[in-house]
Amino acid sequence: MELLAKFKDFRQRNSSSKSKSGRKVFAHYMVGIICDQSLGQWHHDIMMAKDAGIDGFALNVGPSDPWTNTQLRQAYLAADQAQDFVLFISFDMAAGQWPVFQVVDLINEYKSFTAQMTVDGLPLVSTFEGPGWAENWSTVRNQTGGIFLIPDWSSLGPYGVGQKLNTIDGAFSWDAWPKAGHSQVSVTEDLIYKSQLNGKKYMMGVSPYFYTNLPQWSKNWYCPSHSLWYDRWQQVLEIMPDFVQIITWNDYGESSYICDTVADQVVRGADKYVTGYSHSAFRAVLPFFIAAYKAGSSRFDFQGGDAGADGGTCWGQGGTDSAANGAKDVVSIMAATKGTISVTVAIGGRKTTFEAKSETGVSYFEMPFDCRTLGPVTITLNGITTEGPPITNECHEGQVNFNAVVIQACT
């Protein structure tokens, strides 16, 4: 379970921070799951993202969804109306075969919208995978008048991407979670990417969480995420990439969502671990981290009982160890404050008080629990108590749900 605390006045002062460095933060938006989405929902998502300090969405689209153009047009219209919010298309090359003309047509259709993200005067274009499509990008450039291409070709690794610098203008890394059998994510590949890119743009992937259990796609693993949201932002402030992409805004199937949940967009099978597990509060501390990133500041220093079967969920993609061995039984607390304050966390009748005092405004704590520590989780700030769902030793159908509950408390 993740528990986030913040202070409203701090968030309001930082949520609209501008970057003189050109650094921007995007969120990966899955268009393939929103066939009937309204213009109003686009407005809502964009406003929520803007409030969190996010600059725009990377719109992941596949080649065969009949609603793609309808949804892209609504997205660009909503972003144009919202102002100061950008969009760019991320072609999902793992979702099917893309004819060159289809890629060209989509870029040409939306490149003139005010909300289109540009780099050096050219529309930004990205991908999810697709290194085998690389030879087609020269044709796309010729037929669109030019693009700024920052693909995710993580399957090649940074050294493989480094062999294709004549094709790309930068690279986006999807490597945002701990590897199988590891508890924390590493910056090793980020550093190699920066070196291999030889001055070209680097977009760093950041994610709050990962758990998937979708047998229809042979997916069932968990990546330790108890302090991942903080850890990865720490690493952003160390690496200072040109761009950051949050993975994801709305991928419910992999539990990496930070949006307000839209129940009818949850993919079949994921409802059993997504329903009732809001991740909206992951956004609570984003204005602080994003403001620090854009300012070039790196003054941060914090880290981050048997209840049922693990359901066959493994520790990281390709791992052989149980996810239960990688998960920690803790309530994780991030408190964004202006000064020193006491934060009291209670699980049932057990209470612990932490003192949040950080020169930069953020503190991190963990409150462990076990099979004897059961009951509602509450957080008390300045006499105001916010209650979350209880910790219990009862699991739905006898199986552990490795997803996170995220709670936001304000004062």
HELIX and SHEET records of a PDB file:
HELIX    1   1 LYS A    8  ASN A   14  1                                   7    
HELIX    2   2 VAL A   31  ILE A   33  5                                   3    
HELIX    3   3 LEU A   39  ASP A   51  1                                  13    
HELIX    4   4 THR A   68  ALA A   82  1                                  15    
HELIX    5   5 VAL A  100  TYR A  110  1                                  11    
HELIX    6   6 PRO A  131  ASN A  136  5                                   6    
HELIX    7   7 TRP A  137  THR A  144  1                                   8    
HELIX    8   8 SER A  154  LEU A  156  5                                   3    
HELIX    9   9 GLY A  157  GLY A  162  1                                   6    
HELIX   10  10 THR A  188  LEU A  197  1                                  10    
HELIX   11  11 PRO A  215  TRP A  217  5                                   3    
HELIX   12  12 LEU A  228  ILE A  239  1                                  12    
HELIX   13  13 TYR A  252  GLU A  254  5                                   3    
HELIX   14  14 ALA A  263  GLN A  265  5                                   3    
HELIX   15  15 ASP A  271  VAL A  274  1                                   4    
HELIX   16  16 SER A  280  VAL A  285  5                                   6    
HELIX   17  17 LEU A  286  ALA A  295  1                                  10    
HELIX   18  18 ALA A  323  ASN A  325  5                                   3    
HELIX   19  19 HIS A  396  GLY A  398  5                                   3    
SHEET    1   A 4 VAL A 362  PRO A 368  0                                        
SHEET    2   A 4 VAL A 330  ALA A 336 -1                                        
SHEET    3   A 4 GLU A   2  ALA A   5  1                                        
SHEET    4   A 4 VAL A 406  ALA A 409  1                                        
SHEET    1   B 8 THR A 118  VAL A 119  0                                        
SHEET    2   B 8 LEU A 122  PHE A 128 -1                                        
SHEET    3   B 8 VAL A  86  ASP A  92  1                                        
SHEET    4   B 8 GLY A  56  VAL A  61  1                                        
SHEET    5   B 8 LYS A  24  MET A  30  1                                        
SHEET    6   B 8 PHE A 243  ILE A 246  1                                        
SHEET    7   B 8 LYS A 201  VAL A 206  1                                        
SHEET    8   B 8 GLY A 170  SER A 173  1                                        
SHEET    1   C 3 THR A 118  VAL A 119  0                                        
SHEET    2   C 3 LEU A 122  PHE A 128 -1                                        
SHEET    3   C 3 PHE A 148  LEU A 149  1                                        
SHEET    1   D 3 PHE A 210  LEU A 214  0                                        
SHEET    2   D 3 LYS A 219  CYS A 223 -1                                        
SHEET    3   D 3 CYS A 314  TRP A 315  1                                        
SHEET    1   E 4 ARG A 350  ALA A 356  0                                        
SHEET    2   E 4 ILE A 341  ILE A 347 -1                                        
SHEET    3   E 4 GLY A 375  LEU A 381 -1                                        
SHEET    4   E 4 ILE A 384  ILE A 391 -1                                        
END                                                                             
